[in-house]
Amino acid sequence: MINFSGTITSIIRPKLAGLAQESSQNYLKMKKETVFHSKTLFEMLGDTFQYKGGRPDTIYLKDAQTGGPVQAKVVVKSSPSKTYENAVEETYTIVDEFGIPIGEKTFSIKRHKNGSFSMMSGQMDNFSKQYLGVGIRLDQIQIERALQLGIKKIPRQSLAHATLYHTKMGFLPIEEDLLEIKHFKDLNKLVKQKFDVRTSEIKFTDIVPVIVQKGLRFFIDVNKTQAMTNLAECKRRIDRTGAYRLWSLDSYFSYLELSGKELKKWKQMLKGRTILDKLTCRLPEY
C-alpha cells in the first residue's frame, strides 16, 4: 500500500522528514552496537559464576582484583510502598561474608483487579568497588521477579552516568515528552531552550535531537534525545579515559524500559541460571 501521508510530508517538509529517518537509523545503530554488548554480563551468566555449593541464599560475584568468583548472599525484605498507592516495595540486598551491604535494589509491584501485575521504577545502589557484576545480579533478580509474575515491561529511570550500563542490559529509551516542531528553522532554538539546563556538562554541539514523525507533524522526542545524548557522552568519556564505567555525569536522567525482544533474550539467557527459586526466604505473595 502506498504511504501517501509519508510521500506528501517528504515533499512539503523534506528536511524534517530526512531528520526523522536519520533518527530512526541512529537508534537502530545504537541498539546494534550497544545492547547486550557486555562481557561481564555473559561471564556472570556463564558456568564459572554459577554457585553450586550448599550455603543458603548464596551467589557469586566477580572479584575486581582476581577476576574470579567470590561468594555473597542475597537478603530480601518487603513493605508497603511509600511512593505508589496499593503497591508493595521489594528490596534485595547483596551482602558480603560479614553481612556488609555490597549493593541493593528496590522496586515496587502492584497487583491489578484483573489479576495482572505491573512493576514500577525503583532504585539501585552499588556500595563497593571491590566486586564486579553487582548491578547485573540485581538486574537479574528484578527481571526474574518480573518473569515470575508475567510482567512484560520493566521501567527504569536511568541516571545520566549509568545510561551505557542500562542500555547494555537491554533497557531502551521510551518515547516520552514530545515537543512539536512547527518550522525547521526553529529546531536549534527548541533544542537549546529544552536542553540548555538539562545537559550542563555536555556540549550543545553534541546534542543530536531525536525527531519523530506523527502523520504530517514532527516532534523532538525529549526523553529519547536525553537518553541518546547521555549514552553518547558516556561512550566518549570512557573511550577517552579508558575507564570501564562512569561514576558521575551532570545531566538529566531518562526513562528506559526492558520489554519485547530484549526481555525475551533475558528469559532465554536465564534458563538454568536463576537465583530467586533457590532462595530460602519466601517472596511476597499478592
C-alpha positions as CSV (number, residue, x, y, z in Angstrom):
1,M,0.0,0.0,0.0
2,I,1.3,3.4,-0.9
3,N,2.0,5.7,2.1
4,F,0.5,8.9,0.7
5,S,1.0,10.7,4.1
6,G,4.7,10.0,4.1
7,T,5.1,10.9,0.5
8,I,3.3,14.2,0.9
9,T,5.3,15.1,4.0
10,S,8.6,14.3,2.4
11,I,7.8,16.8,-0.3
12,I,6.3,19.6,1.8
13,R,8.8,19.2,4.8
14,P,11.8,17.4,3.3
15,K,14.4,18.5,5.9
16,L,12.3,17.3,8.9
17,A,11.3,14.1,7.1
18,G,15.0,13.4,6.4
19,L,15.9,14.1,10.1
20,A,13.2,11.7,11.3
21,Q,14.6,9.0,9.0
22,E,18.1,9.7,10.2
23,S,16.9,9.5,13.9
24,S,15.4,6.1,13.2
25,Q,18.6,4.8,11.6
26,N,20.7,6.2,14.5
27,Y,18.5,4.5,17.0
28,L,18.8,1.1,15.3
29,K,22.6,1.6,15.0
30,M,22.8,2.3,18.8
31,K,20.9,-0.9,19.6
32,K,23.1,-3.0,17.3
33,E,26.3,-1.6,18.8
34,T,25.3,-1.4,22.5
35,V,22.5,-3.8,23.6
36,F,23.9,-6.9,25.3
37,H,27.5,-5.8,24.4
38,S,28.7,-6.7,27.9
39,K,31.5,-9.2,28.6
40,T,30.7,-9.1,32.3
41,L,27.0,-10.0,31.7
42,F,27.8,-13.2,29.8
43,E,30.5,-14.0,32.4
44,M,28.1,-13.7,35.2
45,L,25.6,-16.0,33.4
46,G,28.3,-18.5,32.5
47,D,29.1,-21.7,34.3
48,T,32.1,-20.2,36.2
49,F,29.9,-17.8,38.1
50,Q,27.0,-20.2,39.0
51,Y,27.1,-21.1,42.7
52,K,26.6,-24.8,43.2
53,G,27.6,-25.1,46.9
54,G,25.3,-25.7,49.9
55,R,25.2,-22.3,51.6
56,P,21.7,-20.8,51.6
57,D,20.9,-17.7,49.6
58,T,24.4,-17.6,48.2
59,I,25.5,-16.3,44.8
60,Y,28.8,-15.5,43.0
61,L,30.1,-12.1,42.2
62,K,33.3,-11.3,40.4
63,D,36.4,-10.2,42.4
64,A,37.6,-6.9,40.9
65,Q,41.3,-7.8,41.6
66,T,41.5,-11.5,40.9
67,G,38.7,-11.8,38.3
68,G,37.5,-15.0,40.0
69,P,34.2,-15.8,41.7
70,V,33.6,-14.6,45.2
71,Q,30.6,-15.6,47.4
72,A,27.9,-13.2,48.5
73,K,24.4,-13.5,50.0
74,V,21.0,-12.2,49.0
75,V,18.7,-10.7,51.7
76,V,15.1,-10.0,50.9
77,K,12.6,-7.8,52.6
78,S,9.3,-6.1,51.6
79,S,7.0,-3.4,52.9
80,P,4.0,-1.3,51.6
81,S,5.3,1.2,49.1
82,K,5.5,4.8,50.3
83,T,5.6,6.0,46.7
84,Y,3.0,4.1,44.9
85,E,-0.6,3.5,46.1
86,N,-1.6,-0.1,46.8
87,A,1.8,-1.4,45.9
88,V,4.5,-3.4,47.7
89,E,8.1,-2.4,47.7
90,E,10.6,-5.2,47.5
91,T,14.2,-4.7,48.5
92,Y,17.0,-7.1,47.5
93,T,20.3,-6.5,49.3
94,I,23.6,-8.3,48.4
95,V,25.9,-8.6,51.4
96,D,29.4,-9.9,51.8
97,E,30.5,-12.7,54.2
98,F,30.4,-10.3,57.1
99,G,26.9,-9.1,56.3
100,I,28.1,-5.7,55.0
101,P,25.9,-4.5,52.1
102,I,27.6,-4.6,48.7
103,G,24.6,-3.5,46.6
104,E,20.9,-3.0,46.8
105,K,17.9,-2.7,44.5
106,T,14.3,-1.7,45.4
107,F,11.3,-1.7,43.1
108,S,7.5,-1.8,43.6
109,I,4.9,-4.2,42.4
110,K,1.2,-3.7,42.1
111,R,-1.5,-6.3,41.5
112,H,-4.4,-5.1,39.5
113,K,-8.1,-6.1,39.8
114,N,-7.8,-8.4,36.7
115,G,-5.0,-10.3,38.4
116,S,-2.2,-8.9,36.3
117,F,0.9,-7.2,37.8
118,S,2.9,-4.1,36.9
119,M,6.3,-3.1,38.1
120,M,7.4,0.5,39.0
121,S,10.8,2.0,38.8
122,G,12.9,1.9,42.0
123,Q,16.5,2.5,42.9
124,M,19.8,0.6,42.6
125,D,22.9,1.3,44.6
126,N,26.4,-0.1,44.4
127,F,28.3,0.3,47.7
128,S,31.7,-1.3,46.8
129,K,34.3,-1.2,44.0
130,Q,35.8,-4.4,45.3
131,Y,33.2,-6.5,43.3
132,L,32.1,-6.6,39.7
133,G,28.7,-7.9,38.5
134,V,26.7,-6.4,41.4
135,G,24.4,-4.4,39.2
136,I,24.0,-7.4,36.8
137,R,23.0,-9.7,39.7
138,L,20.5,-7.1,41.0
139,D,19.1,-6.7,37.5
140,Q,18.9,-10.4,37.1
141,I,16.8,-10.7,40.3
142,Q,14.4,-7.9,39.2
143,I,14.0,-9.5,35.7
144,E,13.4,-12.9,37.3
145,R,10.8,-11.4,39.5
146,A,9.0,-9.8,36.6
147,L,9.1,-13.1,34.6
148,Q,7.6,-14.9,37.6
149,L,4.6,-12.5,37.7
150,G,4.1,-12.3,34.0
151,I,5.2,-8.6,33.8
152,K,6.1,-7.7,30.3
153,K,7.6,-4.2,30.8
154,I,10.2,-3.3,33.4
155,P,10.5,0.5,33.7
156,R,13.7,2.3,34.7
157,Q,14.8,5.8,35.5
158,S,18.5,6.0,34.4
159,L,20.9,8.5,35.9
160,A,23.0,10.0,33.1
161,H,26.2,8.3,34.0
162,A,24.5,4.9,34.1
163,T,22.9,5.1,30.7
164,L,25.5,3.0,28.9
165,Y,25.3,0.2,31.5
166,H,21.5,0.1,31.4
167,T,21.4,0.0,27.6
168,K,23.9,-2.8,27.6
169,M,21.5,-4.7,29.8
170,G,18.7,-4.3,27.2
171,F,16.9,-1.3,28.7
172,L,15.9,1.1,25.9
173,P,14.6,4.7,26.0
174,I,10.9,5.1,25.6
175,E,9.1,7.7,23.6
176,E,8.2,10.4,26.1
177,D,7.6,14.2,26.2
178,L,7.1,15.1,22.5
179,L,7.9,18.7,21.6
180,E,6.3,19.8,18.3
181,I,8.5,21.4,15.6
182,K,6.3,23.9,13.6
183,H,9.1,25.0,11.3
184,F,12.6,23.6,10.5
185,K,14.2,26.9,11.3
186,D,13.0,26.7,14.9
187,L,14.8,23.3,15.5
188,N,18.0,24.6,17.0
189,K,16.2,27.2,19.2
190,L,13.9,24.5,20.6
191,V,16.8,22.2,21.3
192,K,18.7,25.0,23.1
193,Q,15.6,26.0,25.1
194,K,14.8,22.5,26.2
195,F,18.3,21.1,26.8
196,D,20.4,24.1,27.9
197,V,19.8,23.3,31.6
198,R,19.3,19.5,31.2
199,T,22.8,18.8,29.9
200,S,25.1,21.2,31.7
201,E,28.2,19.0,31.3
202,I,27.6,18.2,27.6
203,K,28.4,20.5,24.7
204,F,25.4,21.8,22.8
205,T,27.0,20.7,19.6
206,D,27.0,17.1,20.9
207,I,23.2,17.1,21.3
208,V,21.6,15.3,18.3
209,P,17.8,15.7,18.7
210,V,15.7,12.6,18.1
211,I,13.0,13.6,15.6
212,V,9.8,11.5,15.2
213,Q,7.0,11.9,12.7
214,K,3.3,11.5,13.6
215,G,1.3,11.8,10.4
216,L,2.1,15.1,8.9
217,R,3.6,16.5,12.2
218,F,7.1,16.4,13.6
219,F,8.3,16.3,17.1
220,I,11.5,16.3,19.2
221,D,11.3,13.2,21.4
222,V,12.8,14.8,24.5
223,N,13.3,11.6,26.5
224,K,15.0,9.7,23.7
225,T,17.1,12.7,22.9
226,Q,18.2,12.9,26.6
227,A,19.0,9.2,26.7
228,M,20.9,9.1,23.4
229,T,22.8,12.3,24.4
230,N,23.7,10.8,27.8
231,L,24.7,7.5,26.2
232,A,27.0,9.1,23.6
233,E,28.7,11.2,26.3
234,C,29.2,8.1,28.4
235,K,30.9,6.4,25.5
236,R,33.1,9.5,24.7
237,R,34.3,9.7,28.3
238,I,35.0,6.0,28.6
239,D,36.9,5.9,25.3
240,R,38.9,9.0,26.4
241,T,39.8,7.8,29.9
242,G,39.9,4.0,29.4
243,A,37.6,3.5,32.5
244,Y,35.2,0.6,32.5
245,R,32.3,2.9,33.7
246,L,31.4,6.4,34.8
247,W,30.6,7.4,38.4
248,S,29.1,10.8,37.6
249,L,27.7,12.9,34.8
250,D,25.8,16.1,35.4
251,S,22.9,15.7,33.0
252,Y,19.2,14.8,33.4
253,F,18.0,11.3,33.9
254,S,16.0,9.4,31.2
255,Y,13.2,6.9,31.1
256,L,14.1,3.4,29.9
257,E,12.3,0.1,29.6
258,L,13.1,-3.6,29.2
259,S,10.5,-5.3,27.1
260,G,9.8,-7.1,23.9
261,K,12.8,-8.9,22.2
262,E,15.2,-7.7,24.9
263,L,13.1,-9.2,27.7
264,K,12.7,-12.5,25.7
265,K,16.5,-12.5,25.3
266,W,16.9,-12.3,29.1
267,K,14.4,-15.1,29.6
268,Q,16.4,-17.3,27.3
269,M,19.7,-16.4,29.0
270,L,18.4,-17.1,32.4
271,K,17.4,-20.8,31.7
272,G,19.3,-22.9,34.3
273,R,20.9,-19.7,35.8
274,T,18.1,-18.4,38.1
275,I,18.5,-17.0,41.6
276,L,15.1,-16.4,43.1
277,D,13.9,-20.0,43.0
278,K,17.0,-21.0,45.1
279,L,16.5,-18.5,47.9
280,T,15.3,-19.9,51.3
281,C,13.2,-16.8,52.1
282,R,9.6,-16.5,51.0
283,L,9.0,-13.9,48.4
284,P,5.9,-11.6,48.8
285,E,2.7,-13.1,47.6
286,Y,-0.1,-11.0,46.1
